[in-house]
């Protein structure tokens, strides 16, 4: 994603690669770190699933800004995405294994394996960018991911118990 950030900052805002890299390192990096501390603090007052949903919704809006805006606004939108993305993985992990009981090891393994998406999706973003001749269009990929995270935060994290499992539990 490093190269994609730099390319977008160069093409949309006209930044040279060195300046774009500084925005990535200082802007995005500090935003991510600050977001993690702030998000962890605010979870004392807002339920994790609700905060995850709120952050995902904000990132959907910021992704749209990154796709459709021009100039430094796109760079600032990407930096904002870093801030609001900071709590996503740990929150998804915690919510994803909550209530799994004896299936916790399997569930946590699957969530960890899903990290591969972080390696598989940037090339898709690049392919879309190349096909449309516009790097900003490629940012539809993270937009879709944030929609999935929003669904997960609203409903997807809840463990569904089948009637058969309830009957087995009552019999035992």
Helices and strands as residue ranges (DSSP letters): H 2-13, H 17-22, I 23-28, H 29-42, H 48-68, H 72-85, H 88-97, G 101-103, H 104-113, G 114-116, H 117-132, H 135-138, H 140-151, I 152-156, H 163-171
